[in-house]
Amino acid sequence: MEKRIDTAVGKLQEFEAIFNPKSVAVIGASDDPAKLGYHVIKSLVAGGFPGKIFPINPGRKEVFGLRAFSSPDLVPEKIDLAIVVLPAKLVPEVLEACGRKGIKGAVLIAGGFKEIEDKSGEKMQEEITQLANRAGIKVIGPNTFGMFNLHRKLNASFTPDFSQMEPGSISLVSQSGGIAHLLGFLAQRERVGLGKVFGLGNRCNIDFAEMLECLVEDPETKVIAMYIEGLDNPRRLIDTAQKVRGRKPLLVYKAGRSQASDKASKSHTGSLAGNYEIYQGAFRQAGMLTVESSEELLDAAKILALCPLPRGNRVAVLSGQAGLAMVASDFCEREGLVLAPFSEDTQRQINELLPPLTIRTNPVDLGPAWYNAEAMRGIIQLVLSDENIDAMIFCIVYASINRHLTKMLIELFETESKKKPILTCISAPEGIWDDDIRSLQNVGVVNFSTPERAAQALGNLIRYSKISGE
Amino acid sequence: MEKRIDTAVGKLQEFEAIFNPKSVAVIGASDDPAKLGYHVIKSLVAGGFPGKIFPINPGRKEVFGLRAFSSPDLVPEKIDLAIVVLPAKLVPEVLEACGRKGIKGAVLIAGGFKEIEDKSGEKMQEEITQLANRAGIKVIGPNTFGMFNLHRKLNASFTPDFSQMEPGSISLVSQSGGIAHLLGFLAQRERVGLGKVFGLGNRCNIDFAEMLECLVEDPETKVIAMYIEGLDNPRRLIDTAQKVRGRKPLLVYKAGRSQASDKASKSHTGSLAGNYEIYQGAFRQAGMLTVESSEELLDAAKILALCPLPRGNRVAVLSGQAGLAMVASDFCEREGLVLAPFSEDTQRQINELLPPLTIRTNPVDLGPAWYNAEAMRGIIQLVLSDENIDAMIFCIVYASINRHLTKMLIELFETESKKKPILTCISAPEGIWDDDIRSLQNVGVVNFSTPERAAQALGNLIRYSKISGE
């Protein structure tokens, strides 16, 4: 299928001040660790932001060791991005000042707008939206934790710890700051590389549809993941997804299927969640991959970021321990994958390498090859080059006698992982094989903590390969 | 409901040699790290087994620094348990020697019996079963990784690393050694305390039903978890489960729902998996809790081991970040739980503690109390003492400004967690709050890595409270 080149190419340019600012003002920067303004300036400085940082605080000459200004107007240099950490009522005035200064991007951390019970919040949000639009300022928020772009060491949030993460090619757009943190910390623990992460909050003039238009053009983003509660204009997101269908994987985790959470959505980020089933259907029709939990979102994003797309749904399951092979096979079938028979030639050669003590057809129980790294290597190579097989799930459990196996796997998979998706479930005590698992992910093999999660992620990879091939 | 006291009280006595041996012989012990016999003796010795250990190896005077004997007959003292790490063909002779020596328990690690393609394997298994029965030897295996009992520092397996785990009150009976390892390592990483773990393998004369009869009497076991592939006599397990129904939680994860894994089951541990749906229905009718993944098995075991049983299914969701509350609420409703309204009195007092910027009914968004540990403590106490609420899920995400909160939670929950189940989803970067999460589990609060998993585990706790209350 020919990939469409849209008019949206210029979209990245519009987001330049947010994705890649050369200079950032922190309006409400503080030296007091009890204030959010302290954590925001710390995020930028300690995160190693390479551009200029201007603390704005009318009561201070210096904040966090940097010269402070009482207003953005007084900064003698150009400012690209403003991070605003002030109470809601001060935001309109600040946005006007930003407009005068020619600032093109803003992150509005303050809450107290459309999400509150009092009608005044909604009115104030309308006011700042108009102000921002008139001044040509793109706004992340209000009511957001902020955003970060690990490719530019830009941590425009109140959580300095995000700067410790390794950058990757997954971009996350989350309506909720809490979920952005949850997914960010899980990603860190499971060594999943995020690149750009946005907390959209109340979506004043940047919504999901526009983020999608933009990220689909972003060369640093390979996978787009979204956490959505409620949408003001669902049609716009669905139309955009349809337009960019198949260009990049777009994963969506939609909350608000229950009555209780639908109600919560309104007072969280200002929009009702709406009918869950209708959303899911429309999302799928537009080529979005819907997932059902935060773990599934991360697992699917990880495999889509690291693995080549398979040609079909024929999977081989190889396992050092038969129990894991059974569980993986159960979940593969549940995901609509096929445990296809090997070609005659492959099967004949496997039968030469494995004694008849075990199941040698798909799923293969490698048990008897436990001591024999060479037999294991031979079987893996045969299976990966079999025309009947599109992807492989390889499970192995540490026992102190098989310590040496992972070295062989890393060497072997380094050359093979570009051709077909290779998923592993390598299970070991804390501190054993952890480095090896990281090395595997560095050579394009994705590891999952259970066979069930591996099979589910492969299901999502194959669902996407169908969307992109249409 | 009155708890039945069965005739099975004597069952524990029958298992004394396996659960609590005073002396263990390792038949096939070796000093060569390339042999399983090395890893088995290492597991016992390095695991700190407090009883006597006798290596049996006809070619050696000493193994692993211990005096070795050429046959169990020659050991001058009583032996309770024999761990046999020899090829299948030597096992009958060894079992005869064990019988002569008066050994009452054996762990047969060797494979090559009923699970192999060749009919000779099945014949040999019949032979050893008859031998063992005649000699009154209870046999774990053959074709097993072994077993361990952390309460007695008895690691009778080939994986020394299991000795590093903290003992707990969950006993696991697994048909597959691979799955026992997978669950064991996951439990270690997630600080879930296992007590006794058995790899049943081919089940020569100890099957799931008998393990159940025994563990239900075991005072160190609070929760029984099973991983089952195929059963030779399903009726027996179901009848036993029915008989002990409601005395202890019995969790079952059944593999083999797919064609591929049904086939694999036969050659793994010698039994076809059978019709998955029929099994699930029969298991549920007998009061067993069926789960659908290895993660769910561990999560459910953890909550059942740590939490009191709730009186009903009315859950309160409190969250520092609304997104997590929404996701938790979605999954609560999916599990059949009810996000019940608070009593008028509770609601009135919450409204005094939280400003009207947020949702204050159930689920509660504690967002505005972020800086205010006292308001948060007050709301938690109100909710936990509300007559309308049976259990609580509390979610909080680390941000550098709320570092101090967990200390308050530990103090507060220490007194409250005996009354109603308290589940947390505390999300933080690696190394932050990890110790606090452990401290929470020590005071009876269970933590889950995502709100979805917390809600699912609570669903299982409530399903069990219905079974036990019938």
Contacts between the chains, C-beta under 8 A, distances in Angstrom:
chain1	res1	chain2	res2	distance
A	33	B	401	7.7
A	34	B	371	7.3
A	34	B	401	7.6
A	36	B	401	6.2
A	39	B	399	7.3
A	39	B	400	5.0
A	39	B	401	5.5
A	42	B	400	7.4
A	111	B	357	6.9
A	111	B	367	7.5
A	112	B	357	6.5
A	115	B	357	7.7
A	115	B	358	8.0
A	116	B	356	7.2
A	116	B	357	4.8
A	116	B	358	7.7
A	117	B	356	4.9
A	117	B	357	7.4
A	118	B	356	6.9
A	145	B	399	7.2
A	158	B	399	5.9
A	158	B	400	7.1
A	158	B	401	6.5
A	159	B	398	7.8
A	159	B	399	5.0
A	159	B	400	5.9
A	160	B	400	5.6
A	161	B	398	7.6
A	161	B	400	6.6
A	161	B	429	4.4
A	161	B	432	7.1
A	164	B	429	6.8
A	174	B	323	7.4
A	175	B	323	7.1
A	176	B	321	6.6
A	176	B	322	6.5
A	176	B	323	2.6
A	176	B	324	7.7
A	176	B	326	7.5
A	177	B	321	6.4
A	177	B	323	7.2
A	178	B	319	7.1
A	178	B	320	7.3
A	178	B	321	2.4
A	178	B	322	6.5
A	178	B	323	4.0
A	178	B	324	4.8
A	178	B	395	7.6
A	178	B	397	5.0
A	179	B	321	7.6
A	179	B	323	3.9
A	179	B	324	6.8
A	179	B	327	7.1
A	181	B	321	7.2
A	181	B	397	4.2
A	181	B	398	7.0
A	181	B	399	6.7
A	181	B	427	6.2
A	182	B	323	7.6
A	182	B	324	6.4
A	182	B	397	5.9
A	182	B	425	8.0
A	182	B	427	4.7
A	182	B	450	6.9
A	182	B	451	7.8
A	185	B	397	7.7
A	185	B	398	7.2
A	185	B	427	5.1
A	185	B	428	5.9
A	185	B	429	5.3
A	185	B	430	7.8
A	186	B	427	7.4
A	186	B	449	6.7
A	186	B	450	7.4
A	188	B	429	5.8
A	188	B	430	6.0
A	189	B	430	5.5
A	227	B	323	7.1
A	229	B	323	7.0
A	229	B	326	6.2
A	255	B	323	7.1
A	255	B	326	4.4
A	255	B	327	5.2
A	255	B	330	5.8
A	256	B	326	6.1
A	256	B	330	7.0
A	257	B	330	4.9
A	257	B	333	7.5
A	257	B	334	7.6
A	258	B	329	5.1
A	258	B	330	4.7
A	258	B	332	7.2
A	258	B	333	3.7
A	258	B	334	7.5
A	258	B	339	7.8
A	259	B	333	7.2
A	260	B	317	7.7
A	260	B	329	4.2
A	260	B	332	7.6
A	260	B	333	6.7
A	260	B	339	4.3
A	260	B	362	7.0
A	260	B	363	5.9
A	261	B	325	7.4
A	261	B	326	3.9
A	261	B	327	7.4
A	261	B	329	4.1
A	261	B	330	5.1
A	261	B	363	7.2
A	263	B	359	7.2
A	263	B	361	8.0
A	264	B	322	6.0
A	264	B	325	5.9
A	264	B	326	5.1
A	264	B	329	6.6
A	264	B	359	5.3
A	264	B	363	5.6
A	264	B	365	6.9
A	265	B	326	6.2
A	267	B	322	7.5
A	267	B	358	6.3
A	267	B	359	4.3
A	267	B	365	7.0
A	268	B	322	3.7
A	268	B	323	6.9
A	268	B	326	6.8
A	268	B	359	7.2
A	268	B	365	6.6
A	269	B	322	7.7
A	273	B	326	7.7
A	293	B	450	6.8
A	293	B	452	4.5
A	294	B	327	6.8
A	294	B	450	5.0
A	294	B	451	7.7
A	294	B	452	6.4
A	295	B	449	8.0
A	295	B	450	5.9
A	295	B	452	7.2
A	295	B	453	7.7
A	317	B	260	7.7
A	319	B	178	7.1
A	320	B	178	7.2
A	321	B	176	6.6
A	321	B	177	6.4
A	321	B	178	2.4
A	321	B	179	7.6
A	321	B	181	7.2
A	322	B	176	6.5
A	322	B	178	6.6
A	322	B	264	6.0
A	322	B	267	7.5
A	322	B	268	3.7
A	322	B	269	7.7
A	323	B	174	7.4
A	323	B	175	7.1
A	323	B	176	2.6
A	323	B	177	7.2
A	323	B	178	4.0
A	323	B	179	3.9
A	323	B	182	7.6
A	323	B	227	7.2
A	323	B	229	7.0
A	323	B	255	7.0
A	323	B	268	6.9
A	324	B	176	7.7
A	324	B	178	4.8
A	324	B	179	6.8
A	324	B	182	6.4
A	325	B	261	7.3
A	325	B	264	5.9
A	326	B	176	7.5
A	326	B	229	6.2
A	326	B	255	4.5
A	326	B	256	6.1
A	326	B	261	3.9
A	326	B	264	5.1
A	326	B	265	6.2
A	326	B	268	6.8
A	326	B	273	7.7
A	327	B	179	7.1
A	327	B	255	5.3
A	327	B	261	7.5
A	327	B	294	6.8
A	329	B	258	5.1
A	329	B	260	4.2
A	329	B	261	4.1
A	329	B	264	6.6
A	330	B	255	5.8
A	330	B	256	7.0
A	330	B	257	4.9
A	330	B	258	4.7
A	330	B	261	5.2
A	332	B	258	7.3
A	332	B	260	7.6
A	333	B	257	7.5
A	333	B	258	3.7
A	333	B	259	7.2
A	333	B	260	6.7
A	334	B	257	7.7
A	334	B	258	7.5
A	339	B	258	7.8
A	339	B	260	4.2
A	356	B	116	7.2
A	356	B	117	4.9
A	356	B	118	6.8
A	357	B	111	6.9
A	357	B	112	6.5
A	357	B	115	7.8
A	357	B	116	4.8
A	357	B	117	7.4
A	358	B	115	8.0
A	358	B	116	7.7
A	358	B	267	6.3
A	359	B	263	7.2
A	359	B	264	5.2
A	359	B	267	4.3
A	359	B	268	7.2
A	361	B	263	8.0
A	362	B	260	7.0
A	363	B	260	5.9
A	363	B	261	7.2
A	363	B	264	5.6
A	365	B	264	6.9
A	365	B	267	7.0
A	365	B	268	6.6
A	367	B	111	7.5
A	371	B	34	7.3
A	395	B	178	7.6
A	397	B	178	5.0
A	397	B	181	4.2
A	397	B	182	5.9
A	397	B	185	7.7
A	398	B	159	7.8
A	398	B	161	7.5
A	398	B	181	7.0
A	398	B	185	7.2
A	399	B	39	7.3
A	399	B	145	7.2
A	399	B	158	5.9
A	399	B	159	5.0
A	399	B	181	6.7
A	400	B	39	5.0
A	400	B	42	7.4
A	400	B	158	7.1
A	400	B	159	5.9
A	400	B	160	5.6
A	400	B	161	6.6
A	401	B	33	7.6
A	401	B	34	7.6
A	401	B	36	6.3
A	401	B	39	5.4
A	401	B	158	6.5
A	425	B	182	8.0
A	427	B	181	6.2
A	427	B	182	4.7
A	427	B	185	5.1
A	427	B	186	7.4
A	428	B	185	6.0
A	429	B	161	4.4
A	429	B	164	6.7
A	429	B	185	5.3
A	429	B	188	5.8
A	430	B	185	7.8
A	430	B	188	6.0
A	430	B	189	5.6
A	432	B	161	7.1
A	449	B	186	6.7
A	449	B	295	8.0
A	450	B	182	6.9
A	450	B	186	7.4
A	450	B	293	6.8
A	450	B	294	5.0
A	450	B	295	5.9
A	451	B	182	7.8
A	451	B	294	7.7
A	452	B	293	4.5
A	452	B	294	6.4
A	452	B	295	7.1
A	453	B	295	7.7
